[in-house]
Amino acid sequence: MNRLARLLSPLVLLCVLAACAKPAVPTAPAAATSAPKPAEAAQAPELFLARPEGARGPLVAYDMASGLQRFTLPAGLMAADEKSFFTAAVTGDKTTLWAFDVQTGRQTGVFPFDGQWALSGVSPNGRWAAFTRLASESAKTTWTKANTWKTDVLIVDAQDRRIAHTIRLDGNFEVDGLSRLGNSLFLIHHLPPVNPDRYQVRLYDLAAGRLQEGALVDKRAPDEVMAGQQWEAVGSRDGRWLLTLYLRTKHHSAFIHALDLDDRFTFCIDLPSGDGNMEKLKAYTLALAPDDRTIYAANPALGLMAKVSLDDLSVTNALKFDPIAFTYDPQEPRRSLVSNDGQRVYFAAGPQVWAYDLKRGAITSYEVSAPVTSVGVSGDAQRLYLTTANQALQVFDAINGQVLSFQTANVQSR
């Protein structure tokens, strides 16, 4: 399967939680369109998995050989191992969870349960799903007046189709991540509960059935107050790391919040932030390397490519190139990924796409006429695939940026 950027759209940490979201449209998701027959699925075609609306939006699968769309899944979450996809909807006083196989688009399970809940997290292996109760407007009004908050969370065993844990918390909490073993739930605790200006990372021990005392803090800076905008997140495919890019609005800097889902600790890794221009910092995007041990933070506006080691939990190299002058709209999607051979980092902002050759230190640009919504690379690292807001799938020579037709791309791949 091709490597994909699994990135969130810009999201302000200090505003609306999943628990405060409007109820999902109470309709069941349509069956995956153009789903392959069993015989076709056995051929395991190489797919480009596009997320045109970000990591919580629909999933659109294209056949890399033909450029044709194979299936579409409704808005939802994909597990970090890229094997399963989940979506949920509220109908009356019930919520239904659907599970799909990412390779074929086929539904693999359905689980209805009582109450109105929003899908708020999935474990890296797709075994566990977290839901946050959708609070009524009257409840939120009451909480606001009292400067308090209540958060209810359900943990669903998606394999056995049962509710594994029911959690009620005093406070304004947001699901941050789930461990692959289903024994740890990580939460963002917003403080104060109404109009928060800071946060803490908290651990709910699912095996013990209790919220652990105190916050998970960076051992290198235990007294640091965590505050800022959550800009995007990437989960490692091996299920160990949840890596979130934050922008410090008060200190005008960027950092990666590295959460170890297995060993239950967190570190903050400061990124090069130039002169602290917030608009330029918003051009940062994250891409995880194939080894799951290296992450690249690319910022074309600053002319920086920070190489971050998850072994050392630090920036090991700040690769520099000439800053790229472009009109950047922070509301437009940002996408990035590393090729399967680990030699190039691709990153996009609005209608601009670049490739950074890690060996040569050279930048290649690509001609695109509309904002890029998804980026992917073929398994052999020879072809780059893009989708935009107003066009179908496009294919390029990943080395020199030449525009290809799918017929030409197929010939080159043989």
N, C-alpha and C positions, 0 to 999 in steps of 0.2 A: 504494500500500500504506500502511496506517496506521503511525503512529509508535509505537514500542514501547520499553518499558524493558527493556534487556538487562543485567540485574543479577545478580550472584552472590548466593547465600545467604551469611549470615555464615560466614567461613572464617578460622580462626586460622592466621596465616602460619607460626607456629613449630611447627606439628605435622605432620600426615601429608602427605607428598608424593604426587603421582600415581604415582611409582615404587614407593611402599610400599603402594598400595591393593590391596584384594583383587581377584582376577581377575574380569572381567566375567562375567555369566551366559552360559554357552556355548550360546546359542541365537541363531539368525538373527532379525533384527527382522521383525515381521509387516508385510505390505504396508499401505500407508496406507489407512485405512478411509474409505469414502465419497469416494474420489478422483473428481474430475469426469471426464467423458468429454472427448475433444479438443474437441468443439464447444462444450461448456460452458466449458472452460478458456479458449477464445478470447474469451469475454465478460469475462474478467479481473474477477471479483467482488472487491469490497473485503473483505479478510480481517482478522480480529482474531487475531493470533498470540499465544496464551497460553503462558506458561512457568510452570505451577503449582508446579513444584518448583525453580525457579531456572534460571540460565543453563546448567546442565549437565544439566537434567532433560528430560522429554518436551516435545514441541511439539504443541499442540492448536490447530487452525485452525478458526475459526468464520466463517460467512457473516454479515457485519454487517447485511445486509438482513433476513434471516430469523431470525437467532440460532441457526441449526442448525449442528451440528458437521459440517465437511466432511471432515477427516481428522486422524489422530493419528500422530505419529512417535515412536519410542522415545527414551530418554535420549540426548543427544548435544550437539553444539555447532553454533551457527548462525554463519555468516560475518557480519562487521560490516555488509556491504552488504545483508544480509537477503535474499539471493537463493538461497543454498544451505545445506543442513543435512547434518551428518555424524554417523554413529553407528558404533560398532565393538563387536565381541564376540570373545571368545576361545573356541575349540573345540579342546580337546586342546593340541597344540603349534602351532596356527595362529591367526592373528588375521585378521579380515575387516573391511574398511572399506566402508561403504555411503554413497552420496551421494544426496541427494534435492533436488528442486526445491521451494523454499518456497512458490511460488505455487500449485502443483497437488498437491503431496505425492507426485508420481511419482518412482520410483527412476530416477536418471540414471547410476549406475555402481556397480560392486562390484569390490573388489580384495582377494583373499586373499594373505597372505604368512606366512612362517615366524616362529615365536616367540610369546611371550605379551607383549602390549603394551597399554598404556592410551592412549587418545586424550587428548592433553594440550594441544593448541592447533590453531587454524585461522587461516590468513592472512585478512586483511580481505576479499579478493576470492574466497575459497574455492578458490584454485588449489592451495594447499599445506596439508598436515596434518602435525602433529608427534605422535610417539608416544614414550612413555617405557616402558622395559622394566619388567615386573612382577617385582620381586626375590623370590626364595624366602625363606621364614622362616629357613632355615639361613644364607643369605647375609647377611641383616640381623643375625642374632645375631653372626656373625663380624665384621661391620663395627662393630657396637656395642662389642664387646670390644676391638677395635683402635682405636677412636675414629677410624674412617675411613669412607669411603663410595664407592661406584661408581655412576655414572649413565650409562645407555645411552639414546641418543635416535635415532630414525629420522625423516627428513623424506620424506614421500611426495608425489609429484606426482599429485594427485587427477585431473588432466585426462588425463595420459598413462598413469596407472595403473602407476606404477613407483616403486621406491625411489630417491630422488635422492641421499640422504646417509645414511651410517651414522656415528654419533658416539659415542665412548666417553670419558667424563670422570672424572677422579679428584676426587671431592668430592660433596657433597650439593646437587644442582642441581634446579631446577624450571623447566619451560618457562613463560615469561612472555608472549612474543609472537613473531609471525613477520611479516616485511615482505611486502608484496603482490608484490614482485618475486622473492621467494624467495631473496634474497641475504643476509639477516640473520636470525639466530635470537637472541632475547633471553632470558636466563636469570636466575633468582633463585638466587644462591649462598648457601646457608644456612651460617652459621658459629657455633660449631664444627660439624662434620658431625653429631655426636650431641648431642641436646638443645640446639639452636641458640638464641642469644639476639639475633642480629643478622643482617643480610643485605647482600649487594652485588648490584648489577645488572651482569651481564656480557654481553658481545657475542661471539657465535660468528660469525665471518665465513664464511658458507657458500661464497662464491665462492673464498676463499683456503683454505678447509678448516682453519681454526685458531681457537682461542680467543684473543681479543684480550687482551693483557697489561693488567692493572689493571681497575678497576671504572669503569663509567659513573657519574659523580658530577654533582651539581648544581653548575654553575659558580659559582653565587653563594655556595655553602657547601661547598667541596670537601673539607673535613675532617670534615664531619658524619657521624656513625655512624648508619646507617639501621637502625631497629629498630621493631617494633610489630606490630599485628594488621592483616592485609589484610581489609578489610571488604566491599568490593564493587568491581566494575570495569565500565567502559563503553568500547567501542571506537567511534571515529568512523567514519561510513559511507564517508568518502573514503579510509579506510585509513591515514591519517597518524598518528593518536594512539591510544594506549592509556592510559586515565585510571583510576587505581586509588586508591580511598579507603583511607587507613590511619589507625589510631588508635594514638597513642603512649601505651603503657601506663605508662611511667615519668614522662613529662612531662605526661600528662593533656591531650592536645591532639589535633587532627585535621588531616590534610593530604591533598592530592591529589598523587599521584606521576604526573607527566605524562611519558610516554615517547614521543618522536618516532621512529616506526618507520622513517621515510625518511631523516632526517638524523642518526640515531643519537646523540641526546643526551637527557638527562633533567633535569627540574626538579621541585623540591618546592614546592608552593603551600600555604602555611599557611591554614587556615580559622579563622573566628571560633570560639573554644572556650569562651566564657562563663567560668564559675568552675571549669572543668576536671572537672565531674562526669562520670565515665566512662559511667554509665548513660544520661545525657542525650546524650552524644556518640554513642552507639550508634544514636540515632534519625536520624542523618544518612543521606541517600540522594542519588544523583547522577542528573541528567537532562541530556542533550545537546540543545542547541537545533537547529532545522532548518538553521542556517547552518554547523554543524560547527565553529564558532569560539568558541562560548560554551557554558559548562556552568553549570548551577545546582545548588548544594548546599543542599538544604532540610533544616531541622531543626525540627520542630514543638515539641519539648520546650524548645528554646532560644528559639523565636520568631525564627528567623533564616532568611533566604534569601540565600546568598552568590552573587553573580554573578561568574563567573571568565572572564577573557578569555584565550584561547589564543594571541592575538597578543602580549599583554603578559605572559602567564604570571603573572598576579596576580589577586587579588580586586579588582575595580573598583568594586563596590558591595556593601554589606551591608544588605540590605533587612530591616527589623524589623517584627514584628507581635507581638501579645500571645502569650506562651508558652501552649501548649495543654496543659492538665493531662489526662493520660490514663495508663492503666496500660500500660506498654510492656514487652512480652516480647521480648527480643532474639532468641529462637529463632523468632519469627514473621516472615514475610516482610515486606520493605520494598520498595516499588515507587514509581517516579516517572517522569514524562515531561513534555515540553513540547509543546503543541499545534502543529499544522502552521503556524498563522498566527503563532506565536511570542508570543502574547498571554497565555497562561496556563500555569502550572506545576502539574501534578497530583502529589500525593504521598500515599502510604498507609503506615500502620503498624498492623499487626494489623487490627482491624475498623473503623478510622477512615480516612476519605478526605477530603482537602481540595483546593481549587483556589485558587491565588494569582493574582489578576489583576495582571499586571505594570504596566498602565497606571493602574489605580485604586488599587493597593495594598490591595485588599480580599480577604478570605478567605471562601470558600464551603465549607460542609461537606456531606457526603453521608451518608444513612442506609444503613448496611450492617450486617447482623446477624452476620457471621462474618468471620474474617481474610481480607483480600484477597490473592489469589495472583497476579493479573495485572491490568494497567491498559492501556487503549488508547483512542485518540480517532479519530473518523472523519476522513477526508481534508479535509472542509470545516470541521472543528473545531466542529461543532454537537452532536455526540453523544459521550458518555463511556461506555466499556464496561468492565465489571468482571467478574472471576470470583472466586469464593470457594471455600473448602475443601469446602463442603457444598451448593453451589448451582450451577445452570447459569448461562449468560451473562446478565448484567443490563445494561440500557441506561438512561442518564440524559440529561436535557438538560444539555449541557456548560456552559451559561451560568448557569442558575439552580438546578441540582441536582435538578430535578423528575424523579421516577421515570417512565419511559416504558414502554409496551408496544412490541413490535417492529412492530406494525401502525401505532401512532402515530408511531414513529420513521421508518417508511417514508414516511408522508404528509408529515412535516416535511422530509424530505430531497429531495422532489420540487420 
